Structure formats: structure tokens, C-alpha cells
Amino acid sequence: MSFVIDASVTLAFAFPDERDAAALAVAADLRRSGAIAPAIWAWEVQNAVVASERRKRIAPERTTTLLYELTQLPVQLEVAATFGDEAALARRFQLSVYDALYLELAFRRGLPLATRDAGLAAAAAMLGLETRGR
């Protein structure tokens, strides 16, 4: 695995109106070398896609297709190996515990973090981690 990927950057290359050069570069890296994410990534991505359907941003048939396409991505899901480290990071950097899961995984593995979330990217930078996707 070459990096940790979060839901925000995944959705940026999944939705045409959010795609830009940085998101497409993450998508290319993902297809080339794979990525890792905490297991919550799967639910965050699905929730955002279904919410987009509810807001009439995408059609129901596109939801089905998009969710299938996302399951085909080479993302290895990891159940959190720690309990409490995420809460400490969330407090330290004023993140949600959900976002801290991505940060903890990247820090523990010494991997870059692909995210569009400004707060999460700033926290990663403070920990000396490389960030992608912005």
C-alpha cells in the first residue's frame, strides 16, 4: 500500500463536478499501487453517495453503478488496531474521531495521507506526514 485514502478524496474523483488534477492524480496512484483505509471509509463513501442521490445530485441508477465501481478500487480496509489513540489525536487536532482514524493509520504506517479535508491535512502536516489530493 502506498498511501492512506480518505472518503473526501475518493468522492472528489468519483463525482465529475469535484474532479480536478489533484484528485485524478490520487485516482491514478490508487489504481497503480493500491491504498489502505480504516474500515469506516466504506461506510463514509456509501453514505455520501446515497446522500447525493437524496439531494438529486445523482440518479438512483448512477448510485448503484458508482457504488459497484468503488468496490472495485484496490483499497485494503483495516479495522482499527488501537483504541484511544484516535480520541487523543481528535482532541489534539480538533478532529472528529472518524477523521482521526485516517490520521492514526497514516501515522502508524508511516504513509502519506490522501485527503481533501483541510483540517485533516493540516494535522497530518503537523505530524510530518506527506499529504495528497489538495
C-alpha positions as CSV (number, residue, x, y, z in Angstrom):
1,M,0.0,0.0,0.0
2,S,1.4,3.3,-1.0
3,F,-0.9,5.7,1.0
4,V,-3.9,6.1,3.2
5,I,-7.0,7.3,1.4
6,D,-10.0,9.0,3.0
7,A,-13.6,9.4,1.8
8,S,-13.2,13.1,0.8
9,V,-10.7,12.5,-1.9
10,T,-12.4,9.3,-3.1
11,L,-15.6,11.3,-3.7
12,A,-13.6,14.0,-5.4
13,F,-12.5,11.7,-8.2
14,A,-15.9,9.8,-8.2
15,F,-18.0,12.8,-8.9
16,P,-17.3,14.7,-12.1
17,D,-18.1,18.1,-10.7
18,E,-15.4,17.6,-8.0
19,R,-12.7,16.2,-10.2
20,D,-9.5,18.2,-10.6
21,A,-5.9,17.4,-11.3
22,A,-5.1,16.5,-7.7
23,A,-8.0,14.1,-7.3
24,L,-7.2,12.5,-10.6
25,A,-3.6,12.0,-9.6
26,V,-4.7,10.2,-6.4
27,A,-7.0,8.0,-8.5
28,A,-4.1,7.1,-10.8
29,D,-1.8,6.4,-7.8
30,L,-4.6,4.2,-6.3
31,R,-5.1,2.2,-9.4
32,R,-1.3,1.7,-9.8
33,S,-0.3,0.8,-6.3
34,G,-3.4,0.5,-4.1
35,A,-4.2,2.2,-0.8
36,I,-5.3,1.4,2.7
37,A,-8.1,2.9,4.7
38,P,-9.8,2.4,8.0
39,A,-12.9,0.3,7.6
40,I,-15.1,3.3,8.2
41,W,-14.1,4.5,4.7
42,A,-16.6,2.1,3.1
43,W,-19.5,3.5,5.1
44,E,-18.5,7.1,4.7
45,V,-18.3,6.7,0.9
46,Q,-21.6,4.9,0.7
47,N,-23.3,7.4,2.9
48,A,-22.1,10.3,0.8
49,V,-23.2,8.6,-2.5
50,V,-26.7,7.9,-1.1
51,A,-26.9,11.4,0.4
52,S,-26.0,12.7,-3.1
53,E,-28.9,10.7,-4.6
54,R,-31.3,12.1,-2.0
55,R,-30.3,15.6,-2.9
56,K,-30.9,14.8,-6.5
57,R,-27.2,15.2,-7.4
58,I,-27.1,11.8,-9.0
59,A,-29.8,9.4,-10.3
60,P,-30.6,6.2,-8.4
61,E,-29.2,4.1,-11.3
62,R,-25.9,6.0,-11.1
63,T,-25.8,5.3,-7.3
64,T,-25.8,1.6,-8.0
65,T,-23.2,1.8,-10.7
66,L,-20.9,4.2,-8.7
67,L,-21.1,2.0,-5.6
68,Y,-20.1,-1.0,-7.6
69,E,-17.2,0.9,-9.2
70,L,-16.0,2.0,-5.8
71,T,-16.0,-1.6,-4.6
72,Q,-13.6,-2.5,-7.4
73,L,-10.9,0.0,-6.2
74,P,-7.8,-1.6,-4.7
75,V,-8.4,-0.2,-1.2
76,Q,-7.4,-2.5,1.7
77,L,-9.7,-1.9,4.7
78,E,-8.3,-2.1,8.2
79,V,-10.2,-2.4,11.4
80,A,-8.7,0.0,13.9
81,A,-5.9,-1.8,15.7
82,T,-5.9,0.8,18.5
83,F,-8.5,2.1,20.8
84,G,-7.9,5.5,22.4
85,D,-5.2,6.8,20.1
86,E,-7.8,8.2,17.8
87,A,-9.5,10.1,20.6
88,A,-6.2,11.6,21.6
89,L,-5.5,12.7,18.1
90,A,-9.0,14.0,17.7
91,R,-8.6,16.2,20.8
92,R,-5.1,17.3,19.9
93,F,-6.0,18.4,16.4
94,Q,-9.7,19.2,16.9
95,L,-10.8,16.5,14.5
96,S,-13.7,14.1,14.6
97,V,-12.7,10.6,15.8
98,Y,-13.7,9.4,12.4
99,D,-11.1,11.7,10.7
100,A,-8.6,10.8,13.4
101,L,-8.8,7.1,12.3
102,Y,-7.3,8.1,8.9
103,L,-4.6,10.2,10.6
104,E,-3.7,7.4,13.1
105,L,-3.4,4.8,10.4
106,A,-1.2,7.0,8.2
107,F,1.0,7.9,11.2
108,R,1.3,4.3,12.4
109,R,2.1,3.0,9.0
110,G,4.3,6.0,8.0
111,L,2.3,6.5,4.9
112,P,1.1,9.7,3.0
113,L,-2.5,10.7,3.6
114,A,-4.7,11.5,0.6
115,T,-7.5,13.9,1.8
116,R,-9.4,16.9,0.7
117,D,-10.2,17.8,4.3
118,A,-8.2,21.0,5.3
119,G,-8.2,20.2,9.0
120,L,-7.1,16.6,8.5
121,A,-4.3,17.7,6.0
122,A,-3.1,20.3,8.5
123,A,-2.9,17.7,11.3
124,A,-1.0,15.3,9.0
125,A,1.5,18.1,8.1
126,M,2.0,18.8,11.8
127,L,2.8,15.1,12.3
128,G,5.3,15.3,9.4
129,L,3.2,13.2,7.0
130,E,3.0,13.9,3.3
131,T,-0.4,14.7,2.0
132,R,-2.0,14.3,-1.4
133,G,-5.2,15.3,-3.1
134,R,-5.4,19.0,-2.4
